[in-house]
Amino acid sequence: MKVLILEGGARRNGNTATVTGWIAEELERLGHELERITLQDKNIKGCLACMKCKERPDEVGCVIDDDAILILEKMVAAELVLFTSPLYFWGVAGPLKSLIDRSYSLYIDYHQPTHASLVKGQRQALLVTGAGPWENNAEATFTAFNRLQRPHMAVKAGELFIGRCASPEDLGEGVKSEALSFAREIAAA
Ligand SMILES: Cc1cc2nc3c(=O)[nH]c(=O)nc-3n(C[C@H](O)[C@H](O)[C@H](O)COP(=O)(O)O)c2cc1C
């Protein structure tokens, strides 16, 4: 399976990158073709809400000339997309949020009978790490993710929240085994 991992975190050896690394290793071990993109390194501007993309439904029609176009094209080509991020103020980190906003250009006519999407049927999964617990903290992020598949016409492949994260050194074998199971779950077509 062609897998694209879109990483919203900035810390290369942080909690999210560590868990993402375990997931990636397991996906590779299972024979999947992987690409990882650190969004923090890319130039991804915010959506302009200009609606020009809706005039070009057969391609990534966004008119902003930055790195998001190529990333969105890679997203269209992927069979599974894994979004990963630290939890920042009850949401995903800025670079990932900007990319998700730009994915507005991947579909047309949401809520209409003519609704169509360039990522129709694609599997999508989310990994988030946070310092706090799930309750009163992570729910909003996962609610938003669970709704994202509607306009995208995608399929939810799985979600994982690793809470009470202090530092990568404290992520024990329990978290690693959760990460490996998660990898197997999201890739099971
Ligand atoms: C700007 C900022 C906002 C944060 N907001 C939250 C939050 O709302 N909830 C939470 O549980 N942790 C929050 N945290 C903690 C991080 O989500 C947590 O430490 C995470 O595991 C860090 O991941 P990283 O090591 O990959 O950067 C925040 C951290 C930062 C820097």
The ligand as an SDF file (V2000), in Angstrom:
LIG
                    3D

 31 33  0  0  0  0  0  0  0  0999 V2000
    2.0920   25.3870   21.9430 C   0  0  0  0  0  0  0  0  0  0  0  0
    1.7720   24.1410   22.7390 C   0  0  0  0  0  0  0  0  0  0  0  0
    0.4590   23.8730   23.0470 C   0  0  0  0  0  0  0  0  0  0  0  0
    0.1440   22.6960   23.7310 C   0  0  0  0  0  0  0  0  0  0  0  0
   -1.1740   22.4210   24.0090 N   0  0  0  0  0  0  0  0  0  0  0  0
   -1.4990   21.2370   24.5820 C   0  0  0  0  0  0  0  0  0  0  0  0
   -2.8640   20.8880   24.8070 C   0  0  0  0  0  0  0  0  0  0  0  0
   -3.7940   21.6370   24.5000 O   0  0  0  0  0  0  0  0  0  0  0  0
   -3.1180   19.6970   25.3850 N   0  0  0  0  0  0  0  0  0  0  0  0
   -2.1270   18.8180   25.7380 C   0  0  0  0  0  0  0  0  0  0  0  0
   -2.4330   17.7250   26.2400 O   0  0  0  0  0  0  0  0  0  0  0  0
   -0.8360   19.1060   25.5250 N   0  0  0  0  0  0  0  0  0  0  0  0
   -0.4920   20.2900   24.9590 C   0  0  0  0  0  0  0  0  0  0  0  0
    0.8140   20.5910   24.7080 N   0  0  0  0  0  0  0  0  0  0  0  0
    1.8540   19.5640   25.0120 C   0  0  0  0  0  0  0  0  0  0  0  0
    2.2080   18.7310   23.7810 C   0  0  0  0  0  0  0  0  0  0  0  0
    1.0780   18.3840   23.0130 O   0  0  0  0  0  0  0  0  0  0  0  0
    2.8630   17.4060   24.1780 C   0  0  0  0  0  0  0  0  0  0  0  0
    3.9500   17.6260   25.0430 O   0  0  0  0  0  0  0  0  0  0  0  0
    3.2940   16.6370   22.9560 C   0  0  0  0  0  0  0  0  0  0  0  0
    3.5110   15.2750   23.2760 O   0  0  0  0  0  0  0  0  0  0  0  0
    4.5600   17.2120   22.3380 C   0  0  0  0  0  0  0  0  0  0  0  0
    4.8710   16.4940   21.1940 O   0  0  0  0  0  0  0  0  0  0  0  0
    6.3130   16.6020   20.5000 P   0  0  0  0  0  0  0  0  0  0  0  0
    7.3080   16.0640   21.4930 O   0  0  0  0  0  0  0  0  0  0  0  0
    6.1850   15.7380   19.2930 O   0  0  0  0  0  0  0  0  0  0  0  0
    6.5340   18.0360   20.1750 O   0  0  0  0  0  0  0  0  0  0  0  0
    1.1730   21.7770   24.0860 C   0  0  0  0  0  0  0  0  0  0  0  0
    2.5130   22.0930   23.7900 C   0  0  0  0  0  0  0  0  0  0  0  0
    2.8080   23.2540   23.1330 C   0  0  0  0  0  0  0  0  0  0  0  0
    4.2520   23.5730   22.8080 C   0  0  0  0  0  0  0  0  0  0  0  0
  1  2  1  0
  2  3  1  0
  2 30  2  0
  3  4  2  0
  4  5  1  0
  4 28  1  0
  5  6  2  0
  6  7  1  0
  6 13  1  0
  7  8  2  0
  7  9  1  0
  9 10  1  0
 10 11  2  0
 10 12  1  0
 12 13  2  0
 13 14  1  0
 14 15  1  0
 14 28  1  0
 15 16  1  0
 16 17  1  0
 16 18  1  0
 18 19  1  0
 18 20  1  0
 20 21  1  0
 20 22  1  0
 22 23  1  0
 23 24  1  0
 24 25  2  0
 24 26  1  0
 24 27  1  0
 28 29  2  0
 29 30  1  0
 30 31  1  0
M  END
$$$$
